[in-house]
Each structure stands twice: as C-alpha cells, then as structure tokens.
Amino acid sequence: MQELNAVAAGVPPISFAVHIVRGGGLGGARDDFEKMISELAGSTTPGVRMIAANPGDWGVDAFAGDLGGEITVWQSKYFWPVTEKGNQQQIRDSLKSVLDTAAKNDHTVKMWILCIPSSMDGPTTAWWDGWKKRQERAHNLVIDLWDEMRLTKLLRTPEADDVRRGYFEVYRGEPSAEEPRDLVEVDDHRASVLESALFIMQMKEAGHVELDSAKRQFFNADVVAREIAHKEPFPTSR
C-alpha cells in the first residue's frame, strides 16, 4: 500500500488580540474590531450597512433592514481580555441608546446583537442571561450574543472565509531585499515552551508538520502585544 505524505490542513487559530497589534493600541483595536464585525455580518446577511458617526452613530455600528421600518443591529464592544461587571453598564447604555434613537426616527429594532472579542466571567454571564430575557420581554425584540466562541465559529464558515483571511491570517508576501524582516530568533528553551502552546497543538492535530515559522511568528506577535500593553493603560471598557 502506498505510503501517504503528511499534508497541512485546517485553518490557523484566531486570536482577537490581533486587533490591538494592528490598531496600535486599544483605540485602534476598537475601530478595527468594529470594521471586522461589519464585514462578518455582511458575509452572511444581505444589505448590511454602517452608520458614520456624524456626530453620533445612533448607537448602531452595523445594521440590516430599512430605517423606515424594522432593522437588525450589530453593536461591537471591544472588551478585552474578559467581559466583566465593569462592562455591564456600557451594555445597558448601548441598548438604551439604539432603542431611544429608533423611537425618535420611526424605525423598530427587531434584533440586537452584542459582539465582544472575549468571554464573560461567571457573574457577568449570570447577569447577561437574566438581563437579556427581561429586555426581550420589555421591548419585544430578540437579543443575541456574538462572543469569542461564537465569533470564532462564524469566522470559520465558508461564507466568512474572506473576512477571516483578511483579518487573521498572516500575510504571505515576500519581503523586498531593501526591507528584510526584523524577527527575534526563538532559542531552544523558548521553542520547547511553545511546543505546549494551544495553537501549536491545534496545528499538529490538523496535520501541519513545519511549525518553526509559526513559532517565530507567534513569539514576535506576543512581543509586540506586550510592548503595546506596557505603553498604555489596559481598561476593559470601550
């Protein structure tokens, strides 16, 4: 029987910390995450649009529907690295803002989707479950949550492939001779530590066999993220 060669399979792991690296800090991360959410919503729902903040965005980051009728709203909040009690008031305020604006401008919010790049801690999860039910009954709408697990699953669907590749895959273009890559080499000790990293184990399970480059890229991305974190405060609120 012919021996089969190992073939790389699967997709790279998704980390929403990349928005901090690309945006140069939390401010840029919020904007980058908001754009990603709008594109992701548009990949599965026809007619998704954004509202420019001029001066305000009506409490709407992205929406689908008719502003003279019913709309579905996606609201992004870059709560990182965890969504906790301190973020609850911002969630309340976000829903109130979009509902107040809808009442003033003669449209109806039929669905409101909160999008966050992290998971809620235990107390906040319990609060969310109760608050969500109360608001749905009070305002006759559907409330949904796209947290890190839900977003990761959505980004791995065929419809969202362009969004995932555009925001989360490493660009493979060759560097020019005049601009060589400036990478930190990973020594033997760091390489052995990285062997136990979740993304390395995932890549092995998926059939990837050449992992040295991935380890170097992960190590250098971690260095950049740590430098940014040390340069500015790291609040979890928007």
C-alpha positions as CSV (number, residue, x, y, z in Angstrom):
1,M,0.0,0.0,0.0
2,Q,1.4,3.4,-1.0
3,E,2.6,5.5,2.0
4,L,0.7,8.8,2.3
5,N,2.6,12.0,3.0
6,A,1.6,14.4,5.7
7,V,-0.3,17.4,4.3
8,A,-1.1,20.6,6.1
9,A,-4.8,21.0,6.8
10,G,-7.2,23.2,8.7
11,V,-7.0,26.9,9.3
12,P,-4.8,29.0,11.6
13,P,-6.1,29.7,15.1
14,I,-7.9,33.0,15.6
15,S,-6.9,35.5,18.3
16,F,-8.8,38.7,18.7
17,A,-5.7,40.3,20.4
18,V,-4.5,40.9,16.8
19,H,-6.8,44.0,16.7
20,I,-4.6,45.6,19.4
21,V,-1.5,44.9,17.4
22,R,-2.9,46.1,14.1
23,G,-4.6,49.1,15.7
24,G,-1.5,50.1,17.7
25,G,-3.5,50.1,21.0
26,L,-7.0,49.9,22.4
27,G,-8.3,52.9,20.5
28,G,-7.3,51.4,17.1
29,A,-8.4,47.9,18.3
30,R,-12.0,49.2,18.8
31,D,-12.2,50.6,15.3
32,D,-10.6,47.6,13.7
33,F,-12.9,45.2,15.6
34,E,-15.9,47.2,14.6
35,K,-15.0,47.0,10.9
36,M,-14.4,43.3,11.2
37,I,-17.8,42.8,12.8
38,S,-19.5,44.8,10.0
39,E,-17.8,42.7,7.3
40,L,-18.6,39.5,9.1
41,A,-22.3,40.5,9.4
42,G,-22.3,41.3,5.7
43,S,-20.9,38.0,4.8
44,T,-24.0,36.2,6.0
45,T,-26.7,38.8,5.9
46,P,-27.6,40.8,2.7
47,G,-27.7,44.5,2.7
48,V,-25.6,45.2,5.9
49,R,-24.6,48.9,6.2
50,M,-22.7,51.1,8.7
51,I,-23.7,54.5,10.0
52,A,-21.0,57.1,10.1
53,A,-20.5,58.9,13.4
54,N,-21.6,62.5,12.4
55,P,-21.6,63.4,15.2
56,G,-23.1,60.2,16.7
57,D,-23.8,56.8,15.1
58,W,-27.3,56.4,16.6
59,G,-25.9,53.6,18.8
60,V,-25.6,51.5,15.6
61,D,-22.3,50.0,14.4
62,A,-23.8,48.0,11.6
63,F,-27.4,47.2,10.6
64,A,-29.6,45.4,8.1
65,G,-33.0,46.5,7.1
66,D,-34.9,49.7,6.4
67,L,-34.5,52.7,8.7
68,G,-38.1,53.5,7.8
69,G,-39.2,50.0,9.1
70,E,-37.5,47.2,11.0
71,I,-33.8,46.7,11.5
72,T,-31.3,44.2,12.9
73,V,-28.4,45.9,14.7
74,W,-24.9,44.7,15.4
75,Q,-23.2,46.5,18.3
76,S,-19.5,45.9,18.8
77,K,-17.7,46.4,22.2
78,Y,-14.0,45.7,22.4
79,F,-14.0,44.3,26.0
80,W,-10.6,42.7,26.5
81,P,-9.3,40.3,27.8
82,V,-12.5,39.5,29.6
83,T,-16.0,40.9,29.8
84,E,-16.8,41.6,33.5
85,K,-19.0,43.5,35.9
86,G,-17.5,46.9,35.0
87,N,-18.8,46.4,31.4
88,Q,-22.4,45.8,32.3
89,Q,-23.5,49.4,32.4
90,Q,-22.0,50.0,28.9
91,I,-24.1,47.1,27.6
92,R,-27.2,48.6,29.2
93,D,-26.4,52.0,27.8
94,S,-25.8,50.7,24.3
95,L,-29.2,49.0,24.1
96,K,-30.9,52.1,25.5
97,S,-29.2,54.3,23.0
98,V,-30.3,52.3,20.0
99,L,-33.9,52.0,21.3
100,D,-34.1,55.7,22.1
101,T,-32.8,56.6,18.6
102,A,-35.3,54.2,17.0
103,A,-38.2,55.8,18.8
104,K,-37.1,59.3,17.6
105,N,-36.5,58.3,14.0
106,D,-39.5,56.0,13.4
107,H,-37.8,52.6,12.9
108,T,-38.1,49.4,15.0
109,V,-35.2,47.3,16.3
110,K,-36.3,43.7,15.8
111,M,-32.9,42.2,16.8
112,W,-29.9,43.5,18.7
113,I,-26.6,41.6,18.6
114,L,-23.9,42.4,21.0
115,C,-20.4,41.5,19.6
116,I,-17.5,41.1,22.0
117,P,-14.0,39.6,21.4
118,S,-13.8,37.9,24.8
119,S,-15.9,35.7,27.1
120,M,-18.0,36.9,30.0
121,D,-16.9,35.9,33.5
122,G,-19.3,33.8,35.7
123,P,-21.1,36.7,37.4
124,T,-21.5,38.6,34.2
125,T,-22.8,35.5,32.4
126,A,-25.5,35.1,35.0
127,W,-26.3,38.8,34.8
128,W,-26.5,38.7,31.0
129,D,-28.9,35.7,30.9
130,G,-31.3,37.4,33.2
131,W,-31.0,40.9,31.7
132,K,-31.4,39.6,28.2
133,K,-34.7,37.9,29.0
134,R,-36.1,41.0,30.7
135,Q,-35.2,43.3,27.9
136,E,-36.6,41.0,25.2
137,R,-39.9,40.9,27.1
138,A,-40.0,44.6,27.8
139,H,-39.1,45.8,24.2
140,N,-40.4,42.9,22.1
141,L,-37.1,42.2,20.3
142,V,-34.6,39.4,20.1
143,I,-31.2,39.9,21.7
144,D,-28.2,37.7,20.7
145,L,-24.5,37.5,21.8
146,W,-21.5,37.0,19.5
147,D,-18.7,36.4,22.0
148,E,-15.3,35.0,21.2
149,M,-16.5,31.4,20.8
150,R,-19.4,32.4,18.6
151,L,-17.3,34.7,16.5
152,T,-14.6,32.1,16.0
153,K,-17.2,29.6,14.8
154,L,-18.7,32.2,12.4
155,L,-15.3,33.2,11.0
156,R,-14.6,29.5,10.1
157,T,-17.7,29.2,7.9
158,P,-17.2,29.2,4.1
159,E,-19.2,32.5,3.8
160,A,-16.8,34.3,6.1
161,D,-13.6,33.0,4.6
162,D,-12.5,36.3,3.1
163,V,-13.1,38.1,6.4
164,R,-11.1,35.6,8.3
165,R,-8.2,35.6,5.9
166,G,-8.2,39.4,5.7
167,Y,-8.1,40.0,9.4
168,F,-6.5,36.9,11.0
169,E,-4.2,35.1,8.5
170,V,-0.5,36.1,8.2
171,Y,0.2,37.9,5.0
172,R,2.5,35.7,2.9
173,G,4.0,38.3,0.6
174,E,7.8,38.1,0.2
175,P,9.7,40.9,1.8
176,S,11.8,43.1,-0.5
177,A,15.6,42.9,-0.4
178,E,15.7,46.5,0.9
179,E,13.3,45.8,3.7
180,P,14.3,42.5,5.4
181,R,12.2,41.0,8.2
182,D,13.3,42.1,11.6
183,L,12.4,39.0,13.7
184,V,13.6,37.8,17.1
185,E,15.1,34.3,16.9
186,V,13.5,31.7,19.1
187,D,16.1,29.9,21.2
188,D,15.8,26.2,22.2
189,H,14.2,27.0,25.6
190,R,11.5,29.2,24.1
191,A,10.9,26.7,21.4
192,S,10.3,23.9,23.9
193,V,7.9,26.1,25.8
194,L,6.0,27.0,22.7
195,E,5.6,23.2,22.0
196,S,2.8,23.2,24.6
197,A,1.1,26.3,23.3
198,L,-2.6,25.6,22.3
199,F,-2.1,26.9,18.7
200,I,0.9,24.6,18.2
201,M,-1.1,21.5,19.4
202,Q,-4.0,22.6,17.2
203,M,-1.7,22.8,14.2
204,K,-0.2,19.4,14.9
205,E,-3.7,17.9,15.2
206,A,-4.6,19.5,11.8
207,G,-1.6,17.9,10.1
208,H,0.8,20.8,10.0
209,V,4.4,19.5,10.1
210,E,6.5,22.6,9.5
211,L,6.0,24.6,12.7
212,D,9.2,26.6,13.2
213,S,8.0,29.6,11.2
214,A,4.7,29.6,13.1
215,K,6.5,29.5,16.5
216,R,8.7,32.5,15.4
217,Q,5.6,34.5,14.2
218,F,3.7,33.7,17.5
219,F,6.7,34.7,19.6
220,N,7.2,38.0,17.8
221,A,3.4,38.9,17.8
222,D,3.5,38.3,21.6
223,V,6.4,40.6,22.0
224,V,4.6,43.4,20.1
225,A,1.4,42.9,22.1
226,R,3.3,43.1,25.4
227,E,5.1,46.2,24.3
228,I,1.8,47.9,23.5
229,A,0.2,46.7,26.7
230,H,3.1,48.3,28.7
231,K,2.8,51.6,26.8
232,E,-0.8,52.4,27.8
233,P,-3.4,51.6,30.4
234,F,-5.4,48.4,29.6
235,P,-9.0,49.2,30.6
236,T,-11.7,46.7,29.6
237,S,-14.3,49.3,28.7
238,R,-14.9,51.0,25.4
